């Protein structure tokens, strides 16, 4: 009986830690943050993992499933149908000894968005289809200097 109670307690604690990590990573925009510009059909949008469209976001979650990689402090130099560029920081969890107990590390990056295409879910909008990160210095273990990711449709 005692083993069963202990196992349940460990499972509940692990679930609480995972929920806390996910809530922190996907928390909404703080009340004092500036509102992103309204999207219009004339400019491409960046679609996040919750299917929201944004233009020039300050932050962007890359790892939707676990929140272990996100872009923060984004400063956009360019935003047009031909592409968008920004500088910011990639916050990546080292997951050591495991992700819930891992540490987030900051890596400066240049962000590039390309491939404006019709958004299947909302055909009146063009959405960027590819994101690349360039690490000018240090980068997470296992990452290349340039990492390219497809974006949600």
C-alpha positions in Angstrom: 0.0 0.0 0.0 2.8 2.4 0.9 4.5 1.8 -2.5 1.3 2.7 -4.2 0.8 5.9 -2.3 4.5 6.9 -3.0 4.1 6.1 -6.7 1.0 8.2 -6.9 2.8 11.1 -5.1 5.7 10.9 -7.5 3.4 10.8 -10.5 1.4 13.8 -9.3 4.6 15.8 -8.6 6.0 15.0 -12.0 2.7 16.1 -13.6 2.7 19.3 -11.6 6.2 20.2 -12.7 5.4 19.5 -16.3 2.2 21.6 -16.1 4.2 24.4 -14.5 6.9 24.3 -17.2 4.2 24.3 -20.0 2.3 27.1 -18.4 5.4 29.2 -18.1 6.5 28.6 -21.7 3.1 29.3 -23.2 1.9 32.1 -20.9 0.1 34.9 -22.5 1.5 38.4 -23.3 2.1 40.4 -20.1 -0.4 43.3 -19.6 2.3 45.9 -20.0 3.5 44.5 -23.3 2.9 46.4 -26.5 0.2 45.0 -28.7 1.6 43.6 -32.0 0.6 45.4 -35.1 -2.8 44.2 -36.6 -2.5 41.8 -39.4 -3.8 42.6 -42.8 -4.1 40.5 -45.9 -1.5 42.6 -47.6 1.4 41.5 -45.4 2.5 38.0 -44.6 1.9 36.6 -41.1 3.8 34.3 -38.8 1.5 31.5 -37.6 2.2 30.2 -34.1 1.5 26.7 -32.7 -1.9 27.8 -31.5 -2.8 28.9 -35.0 -2.7 32.7 -34.1 -1.3 35.0 -36.8 1.2 37.7 -35.8 3.3 40.3 -37.4 6.6 41.3 -35.8 6.1 39.4 -32.6 8.4 40.1 -29.6 8.5 36.4 -28.7 7.8 33.1 -30.5 7.6 29.6 -29.2 9.5 27.1 -31.3 9.0 23.9 -29.3 5.2 23.8 -29.0 5.1 20.3 -27.5 7.3 21.0 -24.4 8.2 24.7 -24.4 11.9 23.9 -24.3 12.9 26.3 -27.1 11.6 29.8 -27.7 12.6 33.1 -29.2 12.6 36.2 -27.0 13.4 39.9 -27.4 12.9 39.9 -31.1 13.7 43.2 -32.9 12.6 43.1 -36.5 14.6 44.9 -39.2 12.4 43.9 -42.1 8.9 42.5 -42.7 7.7 42.1 -46.3 6.4 39.4 -48.7 10.0 38.8 -49.7 11.0 37.8 -46.1 11.5 39.1 -42.6 14.7 39.4 -40.4 15.2 40.0 -36.7 17.7 39.6 -34.0 16.9 38.1 -30.6 17.6 35.3 -28.2 16.9 31.6 -28.5 16.2 30.3 -25.0 16.9 26.6 -25.0 16.5 24.1 -22.2 19.5 21.8 -21.8 17.1 19.1 -20.3 19.9 18.0 -17.9 19.3 15.7 -16.0 15.8 15.8 -17.6 13.7 18.6 -19.1 11.6 19.4 -16.1 14.8 19.9 -14.0 16.8 21.4 -16.9 18.2 24.9 -17.2 17.4 27.4 -19.9 20.4 29.0 -21.7 20.3 32.1 -23.9 21.9 32.1 -27.4 21.9 35.2 -29.5 20.4 34.6 -33.0 19.4 36.2 -36.2 16.0 35.1 -37.3 14.9 34.8 -41.0 11.4 34.1 -42.3 10.9 33.2 -45.9 8.5 31.4 -48.2 5.4 33.5 -48.1 2.6 31.2 -49.2 -1.2 31.2 -49.0 -2.3 30.0 -45.6 -4.5 26.9 -46.0 -6.6 27.7 -42.9 -7.2 31.3 -43.9 -6.6 31.7 -47.6 -7.0 35.5 -47.4 -3.6 35.6 -45.7 -0.1 34.9 -46.8 2.0 33.1 -44.1 5.7 32.5 -43.9 6.5 28.9 -44.4 10.1 28.6 -43.2 12.1 30.0 -40.3 15.9 29.9 -40.0 18.1 30.7 -37.0 21.7 31.7 -37.4 23.9 31.5 -34.3 26.8 34.0 -34.6 28.6 32.5 -31.5 27.7 29.8 -29.0 24.8 27.5 -29.8 23.1 24.6 -28.1 24.7 21.1 -28.2 23.8 19.3 -31.4 22.7 22.5 -33.3 24.3 23.6 -36.5 25.3 27.3 -37.0 22.2 27.7 -39.2 19.1 25.8 -38.2 16.0 25.8 -40.6 12.5 24.8 -39.6 9.2 24.5 -41.5 6.4 26.6 -40.1 2.8 25.7 -39.4 0.1 25.8 -42.0 
